[in-house]
Structure formats: C-alpha cells, structure tokens
Amino acid sequence: MVLSLIQDLFTSKEKKIPIMDSNEIEKVKRSLLLNDSTPIAILSDEQLIIKETKRETLLKNANNVTRTKAYLDFYCSHPEIHWAFLAHMVSRNAGYHITDLKGDLLPSILKREEAENFFLFLERANAYIFHDAYPQLLLYRKSIEKKRPLFHLLPAFGVSKAMSVFWERFWQERKSAELSLSLVINEQNMLQKRLLSKLEDGFLQEKLLFLLQDRLELTTVFFPYQRKLKYKKPFLLAGTSISHFELPGKRIEIGKKLYSILFLKNIVKQTSFQYAESTPHTGSRSDYWPESYSSCSADNKKIYSPHLKSVWKDITHTFSSEDWLDKKTIGHFDVLETLSPPRHFDVTVQAGILVTLATELKHFST
C-alpha cells in the first residue's frame, strides 16, 4: 500500500502525451458495435496461411520459455511492434512467478495441490495470451511478405473483431503506441472472458490466496535495466506492483503503465533490450540477480529459483474463442486517448528489501 501511495504522489501531475483523438475513438467504437460480419478466407493461399500460422503458434506455445523467446524473436525482426517486446518482458515475469512455486519459500506455505493449481492458472493465462496474440503477429509478418494486409483472416484464429480494425489502422498509420495499447486491451478482456470468469469453485481457495498476495502487493513486474548503456549484473529493476488483478480495467491500466515505463523511458528500453537479448529466459530469477538467487538447490547462501523446464512439465491446452467485445467492454478503448511518461519507475530498493526478507526466512526455516 505504501508503494502505491508513493507512486500516486509522483504520478498525480504527470504530463499527458496524446495517442488517439477522443472523437476518433468514439468513431471506431461505433463502427465496431455496428459491424457484425465475420470475414472468411476464400483464396487457396489464404487457407494455407491459416494452416501454417496455426501450426507455428501451436509449436511455440509449448511452455513459458518457448513463448517468451518467440515474442523476443519477433520483436527483433519487427521493432515497430512494441507490444511484442512488452509481451516478452511480462512473460519473463510470468515465468518467475511460475518457478517461485517450486523455489525456497512458497512450497513451505502452500500445499502441493495448491501449488499445482496456481501453476495451472498462471500457465493457462500465459498460454491463452500467446494463443490469441501470436497469430496476429504472424499475420502482420505475412502481410509484409505479401505486400497486402491480411487482417481479415483474424477471425479464423478466434481473435476479437476489434483487432482487425486496429491492425488495419496500424497498417495505414504506423502508430506503435496505439496498436500496443489496443493489444493490451484485447488480451486482458480476452483473459477475463475466456479464463478468469470461468474459474471453477474448486479453485476458490487458491484464488483467495492469490488475491491476498495481490492485495499485499508482493507481486511486482520487473524490467531489468541500467542507468547507463553498460551490460553488467546485477541489474537495477524498473517496474510496478500489481494489485486488484481480478479487475480487467485495472490490468489494462497496469499494462498501459508498463508500456510507458518500457517505451517512454529510453534508457529502460535500450538496456532492458540489451538484457533480454543477452540473457536467455530460463524462468529462474538468477537471470537478473545472480548474487541473490541461484538455480542450484544446493546453494544454501542464496534463494533457490529453479529453471522452469527443470520443475514443470509441458501442458496441453484447449482454448475457447468467444469474442469479448460488447457494449460494456468497448469502453476500455477510452484509455487510448493519452499516455503519461512515468516519473517513478525504479523498484530496485523495494525488490532488495523483499529479497532480504526472503533470505532471512530461508535461514530461519533451516
């Protein structure tokens, strides 16, 4: 709570950067609500594109490590698609939360079944986002190759009709921030519709524990960075704490803030990319703070943070495809109007305090 109050103090008078005119937003919203058509592929080459895209998406949706790498590989080829790098960095954090379930601390307070349910929840959310977003990225790549937009094919992948509109806008106008924020809005509403609103009663206890952690703001999204263009470990950490995870509007605001930290602070973008490109994602927090975390369980001086593939097996998922867009959710596009450059984004000290507490708890328990 203290961190939120401090951040509110710093952000209360932030300047606003215009992204999309409010009248244009209203025009797009009206057109989306009036458009009930579902474009289909007719040409034989488009059928082949759909088949190849589904195959590649399935292949790279094997686990958090393969997804995270796929996002970064795409961004390296298409840096104009900012969202791909944001997705890479956020997906890294998802991997850290997944491996925390097998690390030093959480197994002592969670039953095995609870930890497995948490894993399934985090893994499924990570897989759902990739299943929805990666075909969009691949269709953009294929559109460049074919020299014509192919976004009318998005319904074949269960993607909301809203995204065909925003990809078409990007194809014409090349506004990276607008596209990135529309993807944030899409993915969070998609998760709400297809996953979070359908949590079974048997998951209630684990859900409450997750929300308890959420309320205490122990979950933070970290972007390793440096104040100078010099690669070295340990890294400083930019980011923000996550609270009220169950509310899609709150998650969208968090995504918007994370985008601002990563792309409106040039030193963060440059050095975070340097980190990402030089440090393969393993799921272990030792990737960015090796002096505090170790992927080796026998290292008693550090907090155990295992490699993801060493502690969790791949899961085969099935996905639903309901469109989340309706008269209520369309209001989320109002956040496209402006962005605010963050004044406060360094969370290195807060993270260090949590690491110190975790180390002391480890030594106390042993």
N, C-alpha and C positions, 0 to 999 in steps of 0.2 A: 504493500500500500504506500509506503514511504517513497519508493521509486516512482510510482505513478504520480504522486503529488509533486515531486521534483520535476518530472517531465512535463506536467501540466503547466508549471510555473515558467519553464523555459519556452514552451510552445504557444503560450497564450497570445503573443503578439507577433507570430511568425508572418512573414510576407507571403502572399499568395501568387503562384505562377499559373496563369490561365492555360488550360488544356483544351477544353471544348466549350464553345459558346452555349449558354443555357438554352437559347432558342433552338439551336441545332440539336441539343439533347432531347428537347421536347418533340421535335420533328421526327427524330429517329424512334423515340418511344411510341409515338402514334403509328408510325409505319409498321413497327413490329407487332403491335396489337391487332392491326388490321390484316396482316399477312398470315393467312392460314395454309398457304400452299407448301407442299413438300417436294422440292425438286428431286428428280431421279436421274440416274445415269442412263444415257441412251446409246452413246457411241461405244464400240467394242473396246477401244483403247482406254476409255474411262472405266469400264468394268475391270480391265486388267490393273489399272491404277488402284482401284479399291481393293482388289485382292492382294496386291503387293504391299500396300500400306497396312492392311490388317495383319499380314504375316510378319512384317518388320516390327510392328507395335507389340504383337504377342511375344516375339523373340526377346525384345529388350525390356519387357515388363516382368522379367523373371524374379527380380528382387530389388530391394532399395539400392543396392550397389550398381546394378546394371541400368536402372532408371536414371540415377544421378549422373552417371557417366554419359548417358545418351543426351541428356539436357546440355551438358557442357560441350560435347562434340558438336551438337547442332549450333550452339552459340558461337563457337569458334569459326564455323563456316558462314554464319549469318548474324553478325554482331548487331545488326539493326533490329533484331528481335530481342529486345531487352528482357522480355519475360523469361526466355529460356535460361538466362544466367540467374535471374532471381529464383526460378524454379530449382536450378541446380543447388544454389546455396541453401534454400529452405529444405530441399530434400536431403542434403547433408545432415541438417539438424534432425530431421525425422529419423535418420539412421542412428544418430547419437542417442535419441530417446529410446529407440528400439533396443540398442545394446545395453543401455543403462539397466534394463530389466534383468540382465544377466551379469551385471557388474558387482561391485563390492557391497553396495548399500541397499538397493531396493529388494533383493532376494530375502533380506533379513526382516522386512516389514510386509512383504507380500507372499501369500500362499502361491504354490506352483501354478494352480489353476487360474488364480487371479492374474499372475504374470503372463500366462499364455493368452488369456482373454485380452489383456492390454496389447500384447504383441499383435494379435489378430486384428484388433481395432486399428492400431497405427499402420500396420502393413496394408490393410484393406484400403484405408484412406489414401495412402501413398500410391497404391496400385490403381485406384479409381481415378485419381487426378491424371496419372500417366495415360491410362486407357482413353480418357476423354481428350487430353491436350496433345499428345504426341502425333495422332493423325492430323491434327490441324497444322502442326509444324511441317510434317512431311508433305502435306498438300501444298503448302507455301513453297517448299523446295521444288516440288514437281511443277508448280505454276511457273516458276522462274525458268525451269528447264524447257517447258512447252511454250513459254512466252505468251501465256494467256492464263487468266485466273480460273482456278478450278474449285472455288469455294462453294459452288452449288452442289458439290459432292458431299459436303459435310454431314448432311442428314443420314447418309449411308453408314456413318460411324456413331450415330446416336447423339451427335453434337447439337446443342441448342440452336434453333434457327437464328437467335440473336447474333451468333458468332459469324455466320455467313455475311451479315451486314457489316460487322466491324472489320473483318478481313478484306472485304471489298473496299471499304473506306481506306484501309491501310495501303492497299494495292495502288490506289489513286493518289493518296496524300502523304504517305510515308511518315505518319505521326507515331513514333515509337511509344511515347508515353500513353497516348490514348489506347493503343492496342494492348499494351501491358496491363493497364488498369481494367480494361474490358475483360481480359483473360482472368484477372484476379476475381472480378465479379462473377464471371461464369463458373469458375472452378468451385468457389465457395458456395454458391447457390446449388450447383450440381451435387456437391457433397451433402448438403442439407436435404435435398430432395431424395437422393438415391441411397444414402447411407445413414446419416445421423438421425433422421426422423424415423428410421426403421430399427433402431437398436432394440433388441429383444429384452424382455423383463429379466431374463437370466443374467443379463449384463449390468443390471441396475447397481449392484454393489461396486463393481469395478468403475462404473460411470461416476458414482458419487465420490469414490477415491480420487478419480481423475480431476473432478471438479474441485475437490478440496485442495489438491496440489495447484490447480489453476487459480483458485482464489488467493492462495498464499504467494502466488507469483514466483514459484520455484521453476517454472518453465520459461526459458528465455531462448529466443532465436539469436544465434551468434554469427557474425560475419568476421572472421579473422582478417586483420588489416594492419598496416604500418603507417606511421606518420610521415615516413619518407620512403621513396622508391628503393628500398633495400630489403632483400629477402633474408629473413632470419627468424628463428624460433627461440622462445615462444612469441606468439603474435599478440598484439592488442586485440580487443574484441569490440566491434560495433554491434548494435542490435537493440532489441526491445523485449520486455517481458510480455507474456501472453496472458490475458485474463478474459473471462466470460467467453470461453471457447465455444460454448453451445449456441451462441447467437451469430447468425451469418453476417449481419450488419457489422458487428464488432470485428469478426475475422477479416472482412473486407477492409475496414479501416486499418487494421494491423498490416495487411498486405500492402496497402497504399503507403503506410509509413515505412515499411521495409523497402519498398521500391524507392522511396525518397532518399533513404539512407544510402542505398547502394548506388543510385544513379545521379543524385543531385549533389553528392559529396564526391568529387572526382578522385580524391586520394583513396577513398574507400573502394570505389570501383576498380581503380588500377591495381591496388595492392591485394584486394580480395581476389581479383582475377589471377594475379601472379601466384597467390597461394593455391587457388583451385587448379591452375594449370600445372603447378609443380608438385602438388600433393595428391596422389590418387586417393579417392574416398574409400575408406575401409569400414567406416562405422565406429571406429574407436576414437575417443576424444584425445588420444595421444597424437592424432594427426596434427593438432594445432598447439597443444600444451604438453609436450613430452616430458617436461620436468615435473609435472604433477600427475599425469596419467600414464599407465602402461598397459599394453595389450597382453602382457605376460602375467598370469595369475600368481606366479611365484615371487613377484617383485613386491615385497611387503612394505617398501618405503613409499610406494605410490598407489594411487587409486586404480583398481583394476577396471579397465574399459576394453572389453574384447573386440576383436574384429567381428563384424556382423555375420559373415559366412561361416565362422567357426562355432557359432552358438545357435543359429536359427536356420532351419531348412526352408527351401523354396515352397511357396504355397500356390496352388492353382485356384484362380478366382473365376467367378461368373459375375457378369455385370448386367444391370438393368439399364434402360435407355429412355426413361421419361424425361420430357422437356420441363425444366424448372420455370420457364418464363410464364408469368401470368400478370394480372393487373396489380398485384401486391409486390411481387419481386422486381418488377420493372423499375420501381422507384429507386433501386440500388444504383442505377446508372447516373443518378444525380451527383455521385461522388466524382464523376469525370470532369466536373467543371474546373477544378483547380488542384494544384499540388502545393505543399508547403515544405521548403527546404528545412530539414531538422537542425535545430541548434544543439540539442543534446542527443548524442548517439553512442558515446563511448560507455560501455558497461564493464570494462576490464576490472575495475575495483570491486564492483558487486560480484562478478564471477569469481574473483580471487577470494572474497570472503566466504562464498559458498564452498569453494574447494577446500579452504582451511577447515571449515566446519566438517566437511565430509571426511577429511583426513583424520581429524580428531575422533570422529565417530568410529572410523575404521579401527584406529588404535585402541579405542575404549572397548569395542566389541571383541577384540582379540586378546 
